[in-house]
Amino acid sequence: MEENNNVMKKFTTAQFLNFCLGFFGLQFAWQMRIILSGPVTEGLGASPFLYGLIWLAGPFTGMVVQPLVGNLSDKTKSRFGRRRPYLLSGAIIAAIALWIFPNSASVARILHNLTGLNLPAWTALLIAAIMIWIIDACINIAQGPYRALIPDVVPQEQHSLANSYISLAIGLGSVVAAATAPFLKWAFDYQMSINAQFIMAALAFTLGMLWTCITIKEHSTESANVENSDVQANEGSFWQALKDFFALSPEVSKICLMQFFTWIGTMCMMIFFTQYAVHTVFGVPDLTTVDGLSAKLYENATLNGTNFSSVCFAIFNLVCFLVAIPVGILSAKFGNKKVHIISMISMIFAYLGMAFSHNLYVVASMMGLAGIGWASICALPFAMLSQYIKPGTEGSVMGIFNIFIAGPQVFVCTIVAWIISKCEFGVGEGLVNYHWEYTFLIGAISLALAAIVAKCVKEK
């Protein structure tokens, strides 16, 4: 049933917690994809550069899907609301792809048996890449409309706090996703399979979004001003929407530039941390070209490195979870910009620590420090932008803003991946490794540029 009251009532703590449950499921699935996509694709023969190219799924689908779906959701009129059809459909399709992805080699064998064709050796890797593209597209289908729900249903004065609760959900969802397998190994000496972890992610995403669709009551399309004549006049094309977006305020361009550099820095860690943990911290050489017997010698170290990566991501997101609400409270008191700059500086120091020290305890501690910046990145740029959103354009604005999250990923997936692929060194017996730690130096420089741009933003 739709909410028809034009006056938005302030959310209580319980309502905020309920509101962010769907994002908990979304982030659960996304975190599993971040941690485990590397080991799965590397096991199928993906080199560092090829792995980066596979990661292009995220930015390309983000740049295309979120603006498109955001605009469509602004104009959607249905008995289920404007946003909910996209939340649930994205979760269901992603769940199917999450199940198929770790089984790509099995799917390739089934195709071979059914067709009788002599399929090339890279068929399984191609299937895995397609599944990643589907997963990322579906996450974007759900993510944009979910962000647009905040200005849809939450009063303006609570937007920073609402985005902080989204950060809380991001942190908690990531902690549970990352920590489950290492905890079971530590507590019960049970190693959870990669397949089981992806099935768990599929269930979390679907059930979380279903809960949100059932419990969150959107305002009616009339009360959301979807039929506002000014909005209708500007709905003609994506380019018109983009033009209108930058016409909102001169500060919007600065926020977008800040977001661009921020996400270069963020994705340097997100994309490559598991490889850094396995190959740099645990010293496992590149295994994409070695035979099965040689790879078997490093199986235990690879598993330990992957579990260590999961633990580090759990620490990273636990800190995000713990500081998410304090970040929202402090930003309401001192301003979004000041809190965001300080948070990014903490992330810069964390990156430098991981670039120059590969000690397990130092790396884990630095990931915790980086979690402060992550809590801010997940909330405050969106709160800064929401000051300029016109009623009825929430989905379109959030979709366009996502371009400045997705675009930087293209840079990281191509240029940064290429740089790492050129920085190899021998480790004896004809084996090589790569300087994965260089990604943190690039990330630190990008975050410093983001902080400088943020200093120039004038808040309302």
Secondary structure, 3 states (H helix, E strand, C coil): CCECCCCCCCCCHHHHHHHCHHHHHHHHHHHHHHHHHHHHHHHCCCCHHHHHHHCCHHHHHHHHHHHHHHHHHHHCCCCCCCCHHHHHHHHHHHHHHHHHHHHHHHHHHHHHHHHCCCCCCCHHHHHHHHHHHHHHHHHHHHHHHHHHHHHHHCCHHHHHHHHHHHHHHHHHHHHHHHHHHHHHHHHHCCCCCHHHHHHHHHHHHHHHHHHHHHHCCCECCCCCCCCCHHHHHCCCCHHHHHHHHHCCCHHHHHHHHHHHHHHHHHHHHHHHHHHHHHHHHCCCCCCCCCCHHHHHHCHHHHHHHHHHHHHHHHHHHHHHHHHHHHHHHHHHHHCHHHHHHHHHHHHHHHHHHHHHCCCHHHHHHHHHHHHHHHHHHCCHHHHHHHCCCCCCCHHHHHHHHCHHHHHHHHHHHHHHHHHHHCCEEEEECCEEEECCCHHHHHHHHHHHHHHHHHHCCCCC
